[in-house]
Amino acid sequence: QVQLVESGGGLVQTGGSLRLSCTVSGRTFGNYAMGWFRQAPGKEREFVAAISRSATSTDYSDSVTGRFTISRDNAKNTVYLQMNSLKPEDTAVYYCAAAFTIINSRVVRRDKEYDYWGQGTQVTVSS
């Protein structure tokens, strides 16, 4: 059994920052590529960022590049999403996801490639 728990969401003003955390339990954390996705009301879930098992590779959606940073601490079984310069359009429920079988970075933006998901944490950016 693998469980993911997100934390760090909240309400911030436009231009502010938040850091999301996702802690994984149940299997060796270093065996998973990790991703962040988000879903806004009335919209489909979309890819935000991903990081490889060794943290040597990262990927970001065009909408967050330059503002968000994904990182991981394998000793703490935790992946982070540092979000800076937040905009109202960043408002969404943010989900952490773990992928055990991904072997090629070209697929990290596909949500169906991920095996386990957290319950989500709400991020609201006010104007």
N, C-alpha and C positions, 0 to 999 in steps of 0.2 A: 504494500500500500504506500503510495506516494501522496503527500499532502503539501500544498503550497498556500502560504498565508501572506497576503499583502498588507501593508500599512503605510501611513504617511500622507494619505489624501486629506483634502480639506478645502477651505475657501480662501482664496487669495485675490488680490487686486491685479488688474492688468499691469504687466511688467514685473510682477513678483516671482518668487521661486518656491519650489517644493522639491523634496526628495522622497521618492517612493522606495520602499524596501519590500523584498519578497524572500521569505525564508522557506527552504525546502527540507522536508524530512522524509524518511522512508528508504532511500537508496543513496548511494554515493553521489554527492552533488556534482563532483567533477566529471561524471559520466554524461551530463546533460548540457546540451546547448540551451540557452535561455532567451526568451523573447518577451517583449511587452506589446500588448495590443490595447486598443481602446474602442469604446462604442458610445456614441452620442445619441440622444433621444431621436428616434425616427431614422437613424442611419445604420448601415451595416458595420460590423466590427472591422476595424482597419489596423494594419500593421503600424507599429511605432518604431521599435528598435529591437536588435538582436545582438547576442554576443556568443562567441564560440566557447568551447569547453576550456581552452587554455587562455582565453581572453586576448588572443592575438589578432582576432578579427571581429569587427563590429559592422553593423549595417543600420541605416536610419531611413525613415521615410523622408521624402522631399519637404514635407510640411514642418518637420522638426529639426532638420539638419542645421547645425550651428547653434541651436538653443538647448537641445537635450543631450545628455551624455549617459550611456549605459556602462555599468561596470559590475564586477563581481568580486567577492571575497570567498574563495573556496573553503578557507579555514572556518568561516562562519556560516557556510551553506546559504549564502545570501547574494541576491542580485539587486542592484540599485538602478534607479532612473532619476538622475538629477535634471530637473526641469527649470530652466531660466527663461526670462523674458516672456512670461506666459501671456497668452492672448485669450479672449473669450472663446474663440473657436477651439481651444484646447479642452474646453469643458466636456467631460465624458467620464464614464466608468473605465478605469484602467485595470487590465488583467495581466497577470504574470503567467507565463506558460513555459513548460519544460519539454524538451524533445530528446528522447533517448537514441533514436535511430537516424537522425539527420547526419549525413556524411558529406554533403555538398552545400556550400553557402548559397547557391543559387535558389534554394527552396526555402530559405528562412523567413520569407515574407508570407508564406502560405500557412494560414492558421491550421489547416488540416494535417500539417506535418508534426504538430505538437501533440504529445501524449497526455499531459496533465495540465490542469488549469486551476488557478486560484479563484476565489469568489468575487474578486474585484474590490477596488477602492475608489470612492467618488472624488473627482477633482472638479472644482467649480471656480472659474475665473470671472470675476465681476468687472464690468466696465466703469 
